[in-house]
């Protein structure tokens, strides 16, 4: 989109409630400022453009909790200025809680999940499998899935997690956007409210994410 057709003042006003930075819009914006506004606006608009009802916006008071929530929802690490996290809702509304240790639990209609976050450097250490398994052993969940940014893997038993995650980190310990640090944030321990809900949860979550991506793409085309 040509620069002269973008209303940067309008975009900054739209994202103010979601970010921890601001600009004095009475003054001309630098090229760097415009680029930053654009980057955050595109991400945020993809999540909550047109008041998307399938997204729960988390605004926490503690910086640590916000960072954990951002990791759990697959927010790109370079968006350090985000002060919110966008949780997809599957079924009815979700309940998001942090315990005293700062561990995140999400209770939804189909499933209760605990986000178990990784220390990225430990994933490529010699004892990576032992490290991952030690995190899993602290919890007792029916199934687990691995987060791939906004997406997650099919649910699997705890016996497969350490081997799978360790292999992924080793394979994608490369430069650039595909580096594991950009998307391999943790695992979700899952407890389902009813037998058979595992497939319902995976299916509906994937459908919700795809629907939002299609909607965001259509909105971007309209604005060109």
C-alpha positions, 0 to 999 in steps of 0.5 A: 500500500502506498505510504500516502494512503496510510493514515498512521495517526488513525492506526496509532489511535487504534492500537494504543490500548494494546501496546506500551508505546505511544507517539505525539501525533501532533508532530511528524512521524519518522519512517521508523515510527511509521514502520513500528505502527504498521507492524503492530497494527497489522498483527492486532488488526488480524486478531481483533479487527471488526471486534472479533468475538472469537478472541479474548483480550487478556490485559494483566497487571504483572509484566511476567504474566503478560509475557507468559500469556503472549507466549501461550498465544504464539505472539511473535517475540519481536513484538515486545511492545505488546501489553496484551495477549489474544486468546482464541475462544473455542465454544463458550467464554474462557477463564484465564488464571495465573497461580502464585508461581505465575503458571497459566491455566485456561479453562474452556468449554471443552478443555482445561489447559495448563501452559508449560513454558520452555527456557529456549536455551535449555532446548538445545542443551545436552540434557534437553530431553531430561529438562523437558521431561522434568517439566512434564513430570511436575504435572499430571494431564491426560494429553499434551500438545506442543505450541507452534506459535499460534498453532499447536500439535495434535494431542499426544501422551507425555511419553512422546513430548520430550523426544519430539520437542528436543528433535524440533529444537535441534532441527530448527536451530537455524538463523532467520524466521524459522528458528525454534525460538520464534515459535517453539514456546511450550506445551499445553497439558490438557484435561478434557471435560468429556471423553471424546472432547479432544477431537472436538477441541482440536477441530474447532480451534483449528477452524476458528484460527483459519476463519480469523485468518481468512477474515483478516486477509479479506479485510486487508484486501478491502483496505488496499 
